[in-house]
Amino acid sequence: MSQFSFEYPFFLLLFAFFLICAKWCKERSRAIFFPHVEQLIVQNTAKNSWLAWFKWVGIASALIAFASPVLTKNYTNSKKEGRDIVLIIDTSDSMAQGGFDASDPWKNKFDVTKEVISDFVSKRKNDRIGMVTFADVAFISSPLTFEKDFLQNIIQMQQLGMAGKRTAINDAIVQSYGMLTKSKAKSKIAILLTDGMDNVSKVSFDELQNMIKKQDIKLYTIGIGLPGDYNVQYLQALAQAGKGQAYGASNAQMLAKIYDQIDKLEVTKIDDKKVVQHIYLYIYPLFLAILSLLFFVYLRNVRGI
């Protein structure tokens, strides 16, 4: 945004003084040598208005230069510190259980999960987000990316059973940590969502817990369904090792609130700095004033006025 102003606007009031003086002040110095100089001045200036034009342009430009015109530009320099987030999604057979959303009994846990994480992704404007899908095996569905439209398409392409039927939670966390350890972001987050218990991972719980403790990655765990569907102590231990929090959701509304809470906890830092630039423009009217007054003096001397 640009704003024009004068640093010393009171100099512009002197223009009124010159107008008054032009009407009431009379030139007397030359009358000593030639008493009829006033008539000649009137006749010559009447014949050529250029002399008066240069004089007033010179006076006006000089006063504008003395008033010091300034163009002020304001800039906002935003420094954004985004986060790298990996969503770890359970696609095992147990996610096909219905009745998780009271408003739509036809939706199963997996349908609700896709809707909730899609909404979560849409809110994270300045973060890179990736996704790990797991069941029998764990694999990277999407690398860390800023392309939210691409990620939304990946979310919609997720299907139950695409990674098998059982639950390899430990292997999925290892996959997500493998992505995040390569990241150079200052803040790294993994969010695990599951409705079951690990029953097929190649990595043991102790190995996983030691790995999590050594990494500077925050881990949130979410268990969905009834408390007996998943191992509460297991998810709490993982979250504690990852310096995060463990949650439980028994319905769609609770799950949405959990992701909203994580969204608020992990706010992207934005440092806005206001930069003000002053551009002084007095050189332009000053140059015009000097040029005009030089022409004024030159024409006056040529005509002998």
C-alpha positions as a Markdown table, in Angstrom:
| # | Residue | x | y | z |
|---|---|---|---|---|
| 1 | Met | 0.0 | 0.0 | 0.0 |
| 2 | Ser | 1.4 | 3.4 | -1.0 |
| 3 | Gln | 0.6 | 6.8 | 0.5 |
| 4 | Phe | 1.7 | 10.3 | -0.8 |
| 5 | Ser | 2.3 | 13.1 | 1.7 |
| 6 | Phe | 4.4 | 16.2 | 2.3 |
| 7 | Glu | 7.0 | 16.2 | 5.0 |
| 8 | Tyr | 6.9 | 20.0 | 5.5 |
| 9 | Pro | 3.5 | 21.1 | 4.1 |
| 10 | Phe | 3.6 | 24.6 | 5.6 |
| 11 | Phe | 6.0 | 25.6 | 2.8 |
| 12 | Leu | 3.0 | 25.4 | 0.4 |
| 13 | Leu | 1.3 | 28.3 | 2.2 |
| 14 | Leu | 4.1 | 30.6 | 0.9 |
| 15 | Phe | 2.5 | 30.3 | -2.6 |
| 16 | Ala | -0.3 | 32.6 | -1.3 |
| 17 | Phe | 2.3 | 35.1 | -0.3 |
| 18 | Phe | 3.7 | 35.1 | -3.9 |
| 19 | Leu | 0.2 | 35.6 | -5.4 |
| 20 | Ile | -0.4 | 38.5 | -3.1 |
| 21 | Cys | 3.0 | 40.0 | -3.8 |
| 22 | Ala | 2.4 | 39.6 | -7.6 |
| 23 | Lys | -0.7 | 41.8 | -7.3 |
| 24 | Trp | 0.4 | 44.4 | -4.8 |
| 25 | Cys | 4.1 | 44.5 | -4.8 |
| 26 | Lys | 5.7 | 46.8 | -7.5 |
| 27 | Glu | 9.1 | 46.7 | -9.0 |
| 28 | Arg | 10.9 | 50.0 | -8.1 |
| 29 | Ser | 14.6 | 49.3 | -8.5 |
| 30 | Arg | 14.8 | 49.9 | -12.3 |
| 31 | Ala | 12.8 | 53.1 | -12.1 |
| 32 | Ile | 15.9 | 54.9 | -11.0 |
| 33 | Phe | 17.5 | 54.3 | -14.4 |
| 34 | Phe | 14.4 | 54.3 | -16.6 |
| 35 | Pro | 11.2 | 55.8 | -15.3 |
| 36 | His | 8.9 | 54.1 | -18.0 |
| 37 | Val | 10.1 | 50.5 | -17.3 |
| 38 | Glu | 6.7 | 49.5 | -15.9 |
| 39 | Gln | 5.0 | 50.2 | -19.3 |
| 40 | Leu | 7.7 | 48.2 | -21.1 |
| 41 | Ile | 7.3 | 45.2 | -18.8 |
| 42 | Val | 3.6 | 45.2 | -19.2 |
| 43 | Gln | 3.9 | 45.4 | -23.0 |
| 44 | Asn | 6.6 | 42.7 | -23.3 |
| 45 | Thr | 5.0 | 40.2 | -20.9 |
| 46 | Ala | 1.7 | 40.7 | -22.7 |
| 47 | Lys | 3.3 | 39.7 | -25.9 |
| 48 | Asn | 4.9 | 36.6 | -24.5 |
| 49 | Ser | 3.3 | 34.7 | -21.8 |
| 50 | Trp | 6.2 | 32.3 | -21.6 |
| 51 | Leu | 8.1 | 34.5 | -19.2 |
| 52 | Ala | 5.2 | 34.5 | -16.7 |
| 53 | Trp | 4.7 | 30.8 | -17.2 |
| 54 | Phe | 8.4 | 30.0 | -16.4 |
| 55 | Lys | 8.3 | 32.2 | -13.4 |
| 56 | Trp | 5.3 | 30.7 | -11.8 |
| 57 | Val | 6.3 | 27.1 | -12.6 |
| 58 | Gly | 9.6 | 27.8 | -11.0 |
| 59 | Ile | 8.1 | 29.3 | -7.9 |
| 60 | Ala | 5.5 | 26.5 | -7.5 |
| 61 | Ser | 8.1 | 23.8 | -8.1 |
| 62 | Ala | 10.5 | 25.3 | -5.6 |
| 63 | Leu | 7.8 | 25.5 | -2.9 |
| 64 | Ile | 6.8 | 21.9 | -3.6 |
| 65 | Ala | 10.5 | 20.8 | -3.4 |
| 66 | Phe | 10.8 | 22.7 | 0.0 |
| 67 | Ala | 7.7 | 20.9 | 1.2 |
| 68 | Ser | 9.5 | 17.6 | 0.5 |
| 69 | Pro | 7.0 | 15.3 | -1.1 |
| 70 | Val | 7.3 | 11.7 | 0.2 |
| 71 | Leu | 5.9 | 8.4 | -1.1 |
| 72 | Thr | 5.5 | 6.0 | 1.7 |
| 73 | Lys | 5.1 | 2.3 | 0.9 |
| 74 | Asn | 4.1 | -0.3 | 3.6 |
| 75 | Tyr | 5.1 | -3.9 | 3.2 |
| 76 | Thr | 4.3 | -6.9 | 5.3 |
| 77 | Asn | 7.0 | -9.5 | 5.4 |
| 78 | Ser | 5.5 | -12.8 | 6.6 |
| 79 | Lys | 7.8 | -15.5 | 7.8 |
| 80 | Lys | 5.9 | -18.8 | 8.0 |
| 81 | Glu | 7.2 | -21.7 | 10.0 |
| 82 | Gly | 5.2 | -24.7 | 8.6 |
| 83 | Arg | 5.1 | -28.1 | 10.1 |
| 84 | Asp | 5.6 | -31.5 | 8.5 |
| 85 | Ile | 2.8 | -33.9 | 9.4 |
| 86 | Val | 2.3 | -37.5 | 8.6 |
| 87 | Leu | -1.2 | -39.1 | 8.9 |
| 88 | Ile | -1.1 | -42.8 | 9.7 |
| 89 | Ile | -4.4 | -44.4 | 8.7 |
| 90 | Asp | -5.7 | -47.9 | 9.6 |
| 91 | Thr | -7.4 | -49.6 | 6.6 |
| 92 | Ser | -7.9 | -53.0 | 8.2 |
| 93 | Asp | -11.2 | -55.0 | 8.1 |
| 94 | Ser | -12.3 | -53.8 | 11.5 |
| 95 | Met | -12.7 | -50.2 | 10.1 |
| 96 | Ala | -15.7 | -51.5 | 8.1 |
| 97 | Gln | -17.8 | -51.4 | 11.3 |
| 98 | Gly | -20.9 | -49.2 | 10.9 |
| 99 | Gly | -22.9 | -47.2 | 13.4 |
| 100 | Phe | -20.0 | -44.9 | 14.1 |
| 101 | Asp | -21.9 | -41.8 | 12.9 |
| 102 | Ala | -25.3 | -41.4 | 14.5 |
| 103 | Ser | -26.4 | -39.0 | 11.7 |
| 104 | Asp | -25.7 | -41.5 | 9.0 |
| 105 | Pro | -25.8 | -45.2 | 10.1 |
| 106 | Trp | -24.7 | -46.3 | 6.6 |
| 107 | Lys | -21.2 | -44.8 | 7.1 |
| 108 | Asn | -18.6 | -47.0 | 8.6 |
| 109 | Lys | -15.5 | -46.0 | 10.6 |
| 110 | Phe | -13.4 | -45.7 | 7.5 |
| 111 | Asp | -15.8 | -43.4 | 5.7 |
| 112 | Val | -16.0 | -41.1 | 8.6 |
| 113 | Thr | -12.2 | -41.1 | 9.0 |
| 114 | Lys | -11.7 | -40.1 | 5.4 |
| 115 | Glu | -14.1 | -37.2 | 5.8 |
| 116 | Val | -12.4 | -36.0 | 9.1 |
| 117 | Ile | -8.8 | -36.1 | 7.8 |
| 118 | Ser | -9.9 | -34.5 | 4.6 |
| 119 | Asp | -11.2 | -31.5 | 6.6 |
| 120 | Phe | -8.0 | -31.5 | 8.7 |
| 121 | Val | -5.9 | -31.3 | 5.5 |
| 122 | Ser | -7.9 | -28.4 | 4.1 |
| 123 | Lys | -7.1 | -26.4 | 7.3 |
| 124 | Arg | -3.3 | -26.9 | 7.2 |
| 125 | Lys | -2.5 | -24.3 | 4.5 |
| 126 | Asn | 1.2 | -23.8 | 5.3 |
| 127 | Asp | 2.2 | -27.4 | 6.2 |
| 128 | Arg | 3.5 | -30.3 | 4.3 |
| 129 | Ile | 1.4 | -33.4 | 4.8 |
| 130 | Gly | 2.1 | -37.0 | 4.0 |
| 131 | Met | 0.2 | -40.2 | 4.5 |
| 132 | Val | 1.0 | -43.8 | 5.6 |
| 133 | Thr | -1.6 | -46.5 | 5.0 |
| 134 | Phe | -1.5 | -49.8 | 7.0 |
| 135 | Ala | -3.1 | -53.1 | 7.7 |
| 136 | Asp | -1.1 | -56.3 | 7.1 |
| 137 | Val | 1.6 | -54.1 | 5.6 |
| 138 | Ala | 2.4 | -50.4 | 5.9 |
| 139 | Phe | 3.2 | -48.2 | 2.9 |
| 140 | Ile | 3.5 | -44.6 | 2.0 |
| 141 | Ser | 0.3 | -43.4 | 0.2 |
| 142 | Ser | 1.6 | -39.9 | -0.2 |
| 143 | Pro | 5.0 | -38.3 | 0.4 |
| 144 | Leu | 5.2 | -35.0 | 2.3 |
| 145 | Thr | 3.7 | -32.4 | 0.0 |
| 146 | Phe | 2.2 | -28.9 | -0.1 |
| 147 | Glu | -0.1 | -29.9 | -2.9 |
| 148 | Lys | -3.4 | -30.3 | -0.9 |
| 149 | Asp | -5.5 | -31.1 | -4.0 |
| 150 | Phe | -3.2 | -34.0 | -4.8 |
| 151 | Leu | -3.4 | -35.2 | -1.2 |
| 152 | Gln | -7.2 | -34.9 | -1.1 |
| 153 | Asn | -7.3 | -37.2 | -4.2 |
| 154 | Ile | -5.1 | -39.7 | -2.4 |
| 155 | Ile | -7.5 | -39.6 | 0.6 |
| 156 | Gln | -10.5 | -40.3 | -1.6 |
| 157 | Met | -8.6 | -43.2 | -3.3 |
| 158 | Gln | -8.1 | -45.0 | 0.0 |
| 159 | Gln | -10.1 | -48.2 | 0.3 |
| 160 | Leu | -10.6 | -50.8 | 3.0 |
| 161 | Gly | -8.5 | -53.9 | 2.7 |
| 162 | Met | -6.0 | -52.3 | 0.2 |
| 163 | Ala | -3.2 | -53.2 | 2.6 |
| 164 | Gly | -4.6 | -56.4 | 4.0 |
| 165 | Lys | -6.9 | -57.3 | 6.8 |
| 166 | Arg | -4.8 | -57.3 | 10.0 |
| 167 | Thr | -3.2 | -54.4 | 11.9 |
| 168 | Ala | 0.6 | -53.6 | 11.7 |
| 169 | Ile | 0.6 | -50.4 | 13.8 |
| 170 | Asn | 4.3 | -50.6 | 14.7 |
| 171 | Asp | 5.4 | -51.0 | 11.1 |
| 172 | Ala | 3.3 | -48.0 | 10.1 |
| 173 | Ile | 4.8 | -45.8 | 12.7 |
| 174 | Val | 8.3 | -46.8 | 11.6 |
| 175 | Gln | 7.4 | -45.9 | 8.0 |
| 176 | Ser | 6.1 | -42.5 | 9.1 |
| 177 | Tyr | 9.2 | -41.8 | 11.2 |
| 178 | Gly | 11.3 | -42.7 | 8.2 |
| 179 | Met | 9.7 | -40.0 | 6.2 |
| 180 | Leu | 9.9 | -37.4 | 9.0 |
| 181 | Thr | 13.6 | -38.0 | 9.9 |
| 182 | Lys | 14.6 | -36.9 | 6.4 |
| 183 | Ser | 12.6 | -33.7 | 6.9 |
| 184 | Lys | 14.3 | -30.4 | 7.6 |
| 185 | Ala | 11.3 | -28.8 | 9.2 |
| 186 | Lys | 11.6 | -27.5 | 12.7 |
| 187 | Ser | 8.4 | -29.1 | 13.8 |
| 188 | Lys | 7.5 | -32.7 | 12.9 |
| 189 | Ile | 4.3 | -34.5 | 13.8 |
| 190 | Ala | 2.8 | -38.0 | 13.3 |
| 191 | Ile | -0.9 | -38.7 | 13.9 |
| 192 | Leu | -1.8 | -42.4 | 14.3 |
| 193 | Leu | -5.5 | -43.5 | 13.9 |
| 194 | Thr | -6.5 | -47.1 | 14.5 |
| 195 | Asp | -9.4 | -49.1 | 15.8 |
| 196 | Gly | -7.4 | -52.3 | 16.6 |
| 197 | Met | -4.4 | -53.8 | 18.3 |
| 198 | Asp | -1.1 | -54.6 | 16.7 |
| 199 | Asn | -1.0 | -58.3 | 15.6 |
| 200 | Val | 1.3 | -58.6 | 12.7 |
| 201 | Ser | 4.1 | -56.0 | 12.9 |
| 202 | Lys | 7.7 | -57.1 | 12.4 |
| 203 | Val | 8.9 | -54.4 | 14.8 |
| 204 | Ser | 8.4 | -55.1 | 18.5 |
| 205 | Phe | 6.9 | -52.6 | 20.8 |
| 206 | Asp | 10.1 | -52.1 | 22.8 |
| 207 | Glu | 12.1 | -51.4 | 19.7 |
| 208 | Leu | 9.5 | -49.0 | 18.5 |
| 209 | Gln | 9.3 | -47.2 | 21.8 |
| 210 | Asn | 13.1 | -46.7 | 22.0 |
| 211 | Met | 13.1 | -45.3 | 18.4 |
| 212 | Ile | 10.3 | -42.9 | 19.2 |
| 213 | Lys | 12.1 | -41.6 | 22.3 |
| 214 | Lys | 15.2 | -40.8 | 20.4 |
| 215 | Gln | 13.5 | -38.8 | 17.7 |
| 216 | Asp | 12.4 | -35.1 | 17.8 |
| 217 | Ile | 9.0 | -36.0 | 16.4 |
| 218 | Lys | 5.7 | -35.5 | 18.2 |
| 219 | Leu | 3.3 | -38.4 | 18.1 |
| 220 | Tyr | -0.5 | -38.2 | 18.6 |
| 221 | Thr | -2.4 | -41.5 | 18.9 |
| 222 | Ile | -6.2 | -41.8 | 18.3 |
| 223 | Gly | -8.2 | -44.9 | 19.1 |
| 224 | Ile | -11.6 | -45.1 | 17.6 |
| 225 | Gly | -14.5 | -47.3 | 18.5 |
| 226 | Leu | -15.3 | -48.8 | 21.9 |
| 227 | Pro | -12.4 | -48.9 | 24.5 |
| 228 | Gly | -12.2 | -52.7 | 24.1 |
| 229 | Asp | -11.6 | -52.4 | 20.4 |
| 230 | Tyr | -8.1 | -51.0 | 20.8 |
| 231 | Asn | -5.4 | -51.1 | 23.5 |
| 232 | Val | -5.7 | -47.9 | 25.4 |
| 233 | Gln | -2.5 | -48.4 | 27.5 |
| 234 | Tyr | -0.6 | -49.2 | 24.3 |
| 235 | Leu | -1.6 | -46.0 | 22.5 |
| 236 | Gln | -0.9 | -43.9 | 25.7 |
| 237 | Ala | 2.6 | -45.4 | 26.0 |
| 238 | Leu | 3.3 | -44.5 | 22.4 |
| 239 | Ala | 2.0 | -41.0 | 22.8 |
| 240 | Gln | 4.0 | -40.5 | 25.9 |
| 241 | Ala | 7.2 | -41.7 | 24.2 |
| 242 | Gly | 6.5 | -39.3 | 21.4 |
| 243 | Lys | 5.8 | -36.3 | 23.7 |
| 244 | Gly | 2.3 | -36.1 | 22.3 |
| 245 | Gln | -1.2 | -37.0 | 23.5 |
| 246 | Ala | -3.5 | -40.1 | 23.3 |
| 247 | Tyr | -7.2 | -39.7 | 22.4 |
| 248 | Gly | -10.2 | -42.0 | 22.2 |
| 249 | Ala | -13.2 | -41.4 | 20.0 |
| 250 | Ser | -16.4 | -43.5 | 20.2 |
| 251 | Asn | -18.3 | -41.6 | 17.5 |
| 252 | Ala | -17.8 | -39.3 | 14.5 |
| 253 | Gln | -18.4 | -36.1 | 16.4 |
| 254 | Met | -15.7 | -37.0 | 19.0 |
| 255 | Leu | -13.2 | -37.9 | 16.2 |
| 256 | Ala | -13.8 | -34.5 | 14.5 |
| 257 | Lys | -13.2 | -32.7 | 17.8 |
| 258 | Ile | -10.0 | -34.5 | 18.3 |
| 259 | Tyr | -8.6 | -33.5 | 15.0 |
| 260 | Asp | -9.8 | -29.9 | 15.6 |
| 261 | Gln | -8.0 | -30.0 | 19.0 |
| 262 | Ile | -4.7 | -31.2 | 17.4 |
| 263 | Asp | -5.1 | -28.5 | 14.7 |
| 264 | Lys | -5.3 | -25.8 | 17.4 |
| 265 | Leu | -2.4 | -27.3 | 19.4 |
| 266 | Glu | -0.1 | -27.4 | 16.4 |
| 267 | Val | -0.6 | -23.9 | 15.1 |
| 268 | Thr | 1.7 | -22.9 | 12.3 |
| 269 | Lys | 3.8 | -19.9 | 13.4 |
| 270 | Ile | 3.5 | -16.8 | 11.3 |
| 271 | Asp | 5.8 | -13.9 | 12.0 |
| 272 | Asp | 4.5 | -10.7 | 10.4 |
| 273 | Lys | 6.9 | -7.8 | 10.2 |
| 274 | Lys | 5.8 | -4.4 | 8.9 |
| 275 | Val | 8.4 | -2.7 | 6.7 |
| 276 | Val | 8.0 | 1.0 | 5.9 |
| 277 | Gln | 9.9 | 2.5 | 2.9 |
| 278 | His | 10.1 | 6.3 | 2.4 |
| 279 | Ile | 10.8 | 7.5 | -1.1 |
| 280 | Tyr | 11.7 | 11.3 | -1.2 |
| 281 | Leu | 10.6 | 12.9 | -4.4 |
| 282 | Tyr | 11.8 | 16.5 | -3.9 |
| 283 | Ile | 14.6 | 16.1 | -6.5 |
| 284 | Tyr | 12.0 | 16.2 | -9.3 |
| 285 | Pro | 10.2 | 19.5 | -8.5 |
| 286 | Leu | 13.6 | 21.0 | -7.5 |
| 287 | Phe | 15.0 | 20.1 | -10.9 |
| 288 | Leu | 11.9 | 21.6 | -12.6 |
| 289 | Ala | 12.2 | 24.8 | -10.5 |
| 290 | Ile | 15.9 | 25.3 | -11.4 |
| 291 | Leu | 15.2 | 24.7 | -15.1 |
| 292 | Ser | 12.2 | 27.0 | -15.2 |
| 293 | Leu | 13.9 | 29.8 | -13.3 |
| 294 | Leu | 17.0 | 29.5 | -15.6 |
| 295 | Phe | 14.7 | 29.9 | -18.6 |
| 296 | Phe | 13.0 | 32.8 | -16.9 |
| 297 | Val | 16.3 | 34.6 | -16.4 |
| 298 | Tyr | 17.5 | 33.8 | -19.9 |
| 299 | Leu | 14.3 | 35.2 | -21.6 |
| 300 | Arg | 14.2 | 38.2 | -19.4 |
| 301 | Asn | 17.8 | 39.1 | -20.3 |
| 302 | Val | 17.3 | 38.4 | -24.0 |
| 303 | Arg | 14.3 | 40.8 | -24.0 |
| 304 | Gly | 16.1 | 43.3 | -21.8 |
| 305 | Ile | 13.3 | 43.4 | -19.3 |
